[in-house]
Amino acid sequence: MTTREFDGIRLERVREYVWEIPREDGMRVPARVLASEKLLEQIGDDRTLQQLKNATHLPGMTKHALCMPDGHQGYGFPVGGVGATDVENGCISPGAVGYDINCGVRMMKTNLSYDDLQGHEEELVDALFRAIPSGLGGGGVVESDVDTVDAVLERGVDWALEAGYAVEDDLLHCEDEGRRPDADSDAVSEKAKNRGKNQLGSLGSGNHFLEVQRVTDVFREDVADAYGLAEDQIVVLIHCGSRGLGHQVCNDYLRKIEKRHGDLLAELPDRELAAAPAGSELAEAYYGAMCAAINFAWTNRQLVMHRTREVFERVFGRDWEAMEMELLYDVAHNIAKKEHHDVDGQERELYVHRKGATRAFPAGHPEVPKAYRDVGQPVIIPGSMGAGSYVLRGGEESLSLSFGSTAHGAGRVMSRTRAKKEYWGETVQTELRDRNSIYVKAQSGATVAEEAPGVYKDVDEVVRVSDALGIGDKVARTYPVCNIKG
């Protein structure tokens, strides 16, 4: 048996690309890492494996805790982590969801070709940067008050449809149709609502972005055809989340759980994994507040897409409908959802925590939108702004191997602090434009430095492992043309 060891943590190779940390020292289940040798070296270079091992101590953890191929160190639970806990006898952990609740991605298609776009790159990136609020602090596509935020928290993208910022097809091509019915706006604090009311329709900062891309490769023509993708086509990728509202929800409930469930916290190897026992008042309240923040994030991305359509109309002089600017799909990261999964031959209801991981349901699953049910759920994997991104489809092995999950991006290999020491933002921008014909606009050079291509894992390798395991199958590859960041 092939084994590897990192800082005293031993992993056994179960099969190709599947590594297991055996159960020991209070672990309720084993832990598994889905990675190639190359990716495992990077994953083992920080505290990811220790955090994954710690997560197996959470009450009700089922089968195994998982790290996806893009995994790296996070807050408590690793980014790229997946863990399923029993809804009746387990727990729910804000740290295993993350601060940016429903940080996620959506891809919008167009009927424009790369030839149509060439010559408009600078005009387009400047117009998008002016029109779409980004960076830290306030500013959104719409001016809202707490009453509006309450409506968004309860109704999600359905609110945007009624307000004229969406069309019916947008809802039909969004995970859960853009609304979690379990949302409870009353469980969200006034402080969180006040943080969100001035940020509805904004990118934020950090690794969030809007990127205009061209489709460079198609790997599965039948699935690409079902998704409406073809080589040389222009698409738009939007990556953002619930902004300050989601951050405040996470912070609020971490503090409440620490105070009320100190006995459970004392049993865990890391305070950052603070969890509320299933069925407790705080578990129910957090779930309602988290679902509300999920709705906020979906609406946030919808408003950014609405503004993007308006910008394209001005730049290209055509209605967005004529350019067929339609939503391909919107998928959530940083989420814990009640789902039914087969565990040892029995169907059980679980809180499936996906922190920096993407739902990847296969063809035929009832929760896949009807338009894609015959081919499988679209999965969108962003790379760095100097590399390609991918569209996958949920693989046939995802339910058995990873609770219907795969990676959510390339995954960092370098901290933001180190990145700012090693890269100069303006130099990165110039090199991307001159060498790769990629136009980048950001609020600061520091943001560009933090997100330089060299700070991320090889997205091609991440996707190769996902495809080889059958948890997320390659459909198409895209390449950046214009990128705006906070």
ABEGO torsion letter per residue (X at the ends): XBBBBBGGBBBBBABBGBBBBBBBGGBABBBBBBBBAAAAAAAAABAAAAAAAAAAABBGBBGBBBBBAABBBBBGBBBGBBBBBBAAABBBBAAAAEABBGBBBBBBBBABBAAAABGAAAAAAAAAAAABBBEBEBEBABBBBAAAAAAAAAAEAAAAAAAGABBAAAAAABBGGGBBAABBAAABBAAAAAAAAAABGBAEBEABBBBBBBBABBABAAAAAAAGBBBGBBBBBBBBBAEAAAAAAAAAAAAAAAAAAAAAAAABABAAABBBBBGBAAAAAAAAAAAAAAAAAAAAAAAAAAAAAAAAAAAAGBBAAAAGBBBABBBBBGBBBBBBBBBGGBBBBBBBBBBGBBBBBBBGBAABBAAAAAAEBBBBBBBBAABBBBBBBBBAAAAAAAGGBBBAEAEBABBAAAAAAABBAAAAAAAAAAAAGBBBBBABAAAAAAABAAABBBAAAAAAAAAAAGABBBABBBBBABBBBX
